[in-house]
Amino acid sequence: MLEIVDDFDVVVIGAGINGSVSAAALSARGLRVLVVDRGDFASFTSQTSSNMVWGGIKYLQDYEFGLVFKLCRSRARLMRNYPTQIRSIGFLASLGPNAPFNRPMGILGAYLYWVIGIFTTPKPKLFNKRAALKEEPQLNPTGLRGSLEYFDGLLVDNDSRFVYGFIRRATQLGAEALNYHEVTKAEFSKKQWQVTLRDLNGEDSRMVTTRAIVNATGPFANQVQGLLGQESNTKLALSKGVHLTVRRITNDDRILAFWDEQGRLFYVIPLADKSIIGTTDTRVDAPFTETNDEDREFVLRQINQQLNLTTALTKADIVAERSGVRPLVIEGGKSEEVADWHHLTRKHVIEIDSEKRVVTVFGGKLTDCLNVGAEVVAGVAKVGVRGFKRNRWYGEDHFAGLDALRQLIDRQVTNAEVSERLATGLWRRHGNLALTLVADATAADLVEVFDGLGVCLAELRHIAKTERVVRSEDLLRRRLPIALVRSKAELAANSTLQSLLAELRLS
Ligand SMILES: Cc1cc2nc3c(=O)[nH]c(=O)nc-3n(C[C@H](O)[C@H](O)[C@H](O)COP(=O)(O)OP(=O)(O)OC[C@H]3O[C@@H](n4cnc5c(N)ncnc54)[C@H](O)[C@@H]3O)c2cc1C
């Protein structure tokens, strides 16, 4: 029998976006919270998104007006509270041969989207074929009927960095956060859970007690319900989505959108000095997926068909790739063999088990994370665990520190462009903490590790030491988007980076 080492008000299982917002929101109420993930923070679905903070224009095709309204409100709230981490971005949607409607219908949809978003984004624009080609000369003119521009938000860094911000906030508010710890067993008696955690690095186990559990395990929600001895009418269907990183294929700083050969929206998304292309939508049975040749060929074919690139993209152009599953909700005990699963709702569902004191989050979008946090707090209160404080649990630090940060960096870095890139990147990712991070940094500490990425040695060291980094991938792929825009060969060939990893003992 394991010794009980700690007692919590709430244990949150899963530290993707939904578990992390839950931990931050519950801690802000003054509750004692443990958030635990068997991988790194945000190492599953929440590191495979398209990085968009969006109202879901495509759900208008399924007449999901309520969902679009809610997502547009969430988008506006997130963009207001994260002015440097999320930027407003134009989507140039090409009305090529696969577009399911003509120009009048297209602009009607874009205007409807703008109205449902209560005019919080710039006004959409419509272009005829000639103007569309002027806006983006690489569009394939064959079958092109024009294009339209609408606006949404984009995470400037990456989804997993955004998630880590909530883990940091939760710990600042008193939560304990453990990555690489798996919940292997949970027993409920006398209104209390005994939860066994296995340390996947040290192979040790420990036991904690808690008054309530939040199951935020994304695609594993049903599986963890089984572990908690629960039955549920809500099931998940899994849809695989793949993104590839390639060289910058357009100089335009907008997202290019078009309809692929299956009639689904497909994107070219700028990330640092590269383009991210995707995504796919393939029904799968298991949550663990990898990018395969069929995915690569599909994604590259869409780009080469829709754009007139000087040199067509091939597999040799792939710098990095990622694959994840969207957990799609099937409510009310319906069969998992739903006929038209492409049209399953993207809404999240919060299930409350008052008897066992468990709150489960099913499905959802990263965009809706602030609502999930608030709904989980309400759910946990409903099962009898209430906190009475009202601390702030989301939002960026006040801008006041950015100028002081610029001055500190300017003292050491003579190139004005590099200095500005470092200052804005450090501010975006660390807020006021960036001031301490650079306070004692020398000019050598502030050299960019890869030209143009705005990441310096001082930042890598700071993250490795303070952000619970266990493996090099945690640092290079999740806390920072370096491995999303540089190939494995480029990472291996960078001697400055390799010496730092050796110094930090990260493999
Ligand atoms: C291809 C794709 C594109 C997307 N694009 C967007 C987009 O642009 N915008 C948007 O808003 N949304 C997007 N989404 C949706 C969004 O990414 C997901 O809805 C969201 O990331 C789900 O987060 P989650 O926290 O529920 O799950 P996850 O991120 O999967 O987190 C669940 C965690 O639970 C952990 N876990 C499971 N079992 C245990 C256990 N026993 N013990 C401990 N830990 C456990 C796992 O390790 C995992 O880290 C996209 C999704 C995909 C797949």
The ligand as an SDF file (V2000), in Angstrom:
LIG
                    3D

 53 58  0  0  0  0  0  0  0  0999 V2000
   -5.5190   18.8530  -36.7610 C   0  0  0  0  0  0  0  0  0  0  0  0
   -6.1990   19.7010  -35.7250 C   0  0  0  0  0  0  0  0  0  0  0  0
   -6.3540   21.0650  -35.9450 C   0  0  0  0  0  0  0  0  0  0  0  0
   -6.9880   21.8640  -34.9780 C   0  0  0  0  0  0  0  0  0  0  0  0
   -7.0340   23.2030  -35.1710 N   0  0  0  0  0  0  0  0  0  0  0  0
   -7.5910   23.9970  -34.2380 C   0  0  0  0  0  0  0  0  0  0  0  0
   -7.5450   25.4090  -34.3910 C   0  0  0  0  0  0  0  0  0  0  0  0
   -6.9430   25.9340  -35.3160 O   0  0  0  0  0  0  0  0  0  0  0  0
   -8.1720   26.1580  -33.4520 N   0  0  0  0  0  0  0  0  0  0  0  0
   -8.8090   25.6040  -32.3740 C   0  0  0  0  0  0  0  0  0  0  0  0
   -9.3780   26.3560  -31.5950 O   0  0  0  0  0  0  0  0  0  0  0  0
   -8.8340   24.2610  -32.1840 N   0  0  0  0  0  0  0  0  0  0  0  0
   -8.2220   23.4500  -33.0830 C   0  0  0  0  0  0  0  0  0  0  0  0
   -8.1910   22.0960  -32.8980 N   0  0  0  0  0  0  0  0  0  0  0  0
   -8.8590   21.5240  -31.7150 C   0  0  0  0  0  0  0  0  0  0  0  0
   -7.9690   21.5920  -30.4780 C   0  0  0  0  0  0  0  0  0  0  0  0
   -6.6220   21.4020  -30.7920 O   0  0  0  0  0  0  0  0  0  0  0  0
   -8.4210   20.5290  -29.4770 C   0  0  0  0  0  0  0  0  0  0  0  0
   -9.7880   20.6250  -29.2730 O   0  0  0  0  0  0  0  0  0  0  0  0
   -7.7290   20.6780  -28.1360 C   0  0  0  0  0  0  0  0  0  0  0  0
   -6.3310   20.7510  -28.2920 O   0  0  0  0  0  0  0  0  0  0  0  0
   -8.0950   19.5190  -27.2210 C   0  0  0  0  0  0  0  0  0  0  0  0
   -7.4230   19.7230  -26.0070 O   0  0  0  0  0  0  0  0  0  0  0  0
   -7.6330   18.7630  -24.7550 P   0  0  0  0  0  0  0  0  0  0  0  0
   -6.9800   19.4290  -23.6020 O   0  0  0  0  0  0  0  0  0  0  0  0
   -9.0600   18.4020  -24.6080 O   0  0  0  0  0  0  0  0  0  0  0  0
   -6.8800   17.3860  -25.1570 O   0  0  0  0  0  0  0  0  0  0  0  0
   -5.3280   17.0240  -25.2330 P   0  0  0  0  0  0  0  0  0  0  0  0
   -4.5170   18.1630  -25.6870 O   0  0  0  0  0  0  0  0  0  0  0  0
   -5.2280   15.7540  -26.0160 O   0  0  0  0  0  0  0  0  0  0  0  0
   -4.9280   16.7380  -23.7230 O   0  0  0  0  0  0  0  0  0  0  0  0
   -5.2810   15.5670  -23.0530 C   0  0  0  0  0  0  0  0  0  0  0  0
   -4.0940   15.1220  -22.2090 C   0  0  0  0  0  0  0  0  0  0  0  0
   -4.5050   14.0820  -21.3160 O   0  0  0  0  0  0  0  0  0  0  0  0
   -3.3510   13.3010  -21.0460 C   0  0  0  0  0  0  0  0  0  0  0  0
   -3.7490   12.0190  -20.4500 N   0  0  0  0  0  0  0  0  0  0  0  0
   -4.5370   11.0660  -20.9730 C   0  0  0  0  0  0  0  0  0  0  0  0
   -4.6810   10.0390  -20.0920 N   0  0  0  0  0  0  0  0  0  0  0  0
   -3.9620   10.3670  -18.9820 C   0  0  0  0  0  0  0  0  0  0  0  0
   -3.7060    9.7140  -17.7410 C   0  0  0  0  0  0  0  0  0  0  0  0
   -4.2120    8.5030  -17.4500 N   0  0  0  0  0  0  0  0  0  0  0  0
   -2.8940   10.3260  -16.8240 N   0  0  0  0  0  0  0  0  0  0  0  0
   -2.3620   11.5490  -17.0980 C   0  0  0  0  0  0  0  0  0  0  0  0
   -2.5820   12.2050  -18.2740 N   0  0  0  0  0  0  0  0  0  0  0  0
   -3.3660   11.6250  -19.1980 C   0  0  0  0  0  0  0  0  0  0  0  0
   -2.6850   13.1740  -22.4180 C   0  0  0  0  0  0  0  0  0  0  0  0
   -1.3080   12.8640  -22.2830 O   0  0  0  0  0  0  0  0  0  0  0  0
   -2.9440   14.5520  -23.0350 C   0  0  0  0  0  0  0  0  0  0  0  0
   -1.8150   15.4230  -22.9470 O   0  0  0  0  0  0  0  0  0  0  0  0
   -7.5200   21.2700  -33.8100 C   0  0  0  0  0  0  0  0  0  0  0  0
   -7.3480   19.8950  -33.5800 C   0  0  0  0  0  0  0  0  0  0  0  0
   -6.6630   19.1270  -34.5110 C   0  0  0  0  0  0  0  0  0  0  0  0
   -6.4260   17.6770  -34.2360 C   0  0  0  0  0  0  0  0  0  0  0  0
  1  2  1  0
  2  3  1  0
  2 52  2  0
  3  4  2  0
  4  5  1  0
  4 50  1  0
  5  6  2  0
  6  7  1  0
  6 13  1  0
  7  8  2  0
  7  9  1  0
  9 10  1  0
 10 11  2  0
 10 12  1  0
 12 13  2  0
 13 14  1  0
 14 15  1  0
 14 50  1  0
 15 16  1  0
 16 17  1  0
 16 18  1  0
 18 19  1  0
 18 20  1  0
 20 21  1  0
 20 22  1  0
 22 23  1  0
 23 24  1  0
 24 25  2  0
 24 26  1  0
 24 27  1  0
 27 28  1  0
 28 29  2  0
 28 30  1  0
 28 31  1  0
 31 32  1  0
 32 33  1  0
 33 34  1  0
 33 48  1  0
 34 35  1  0
 35 36  1  0
 35 46  1  0
 36 37  1  0
 36 45  1  0
 37 38  2  0
 38 39  1  0
 39 40  1  0
 39 45  2  0
 40 41  1  0
 40 42  2  0
 42 43  1  0
 43 44  2  0
 44 45  1  0
 46 47  1  0
 46 48  1  0
 48 49  1  0
 50 51  2  0
 51 52  1  0
 52 53  1  0
M  END
$$$$
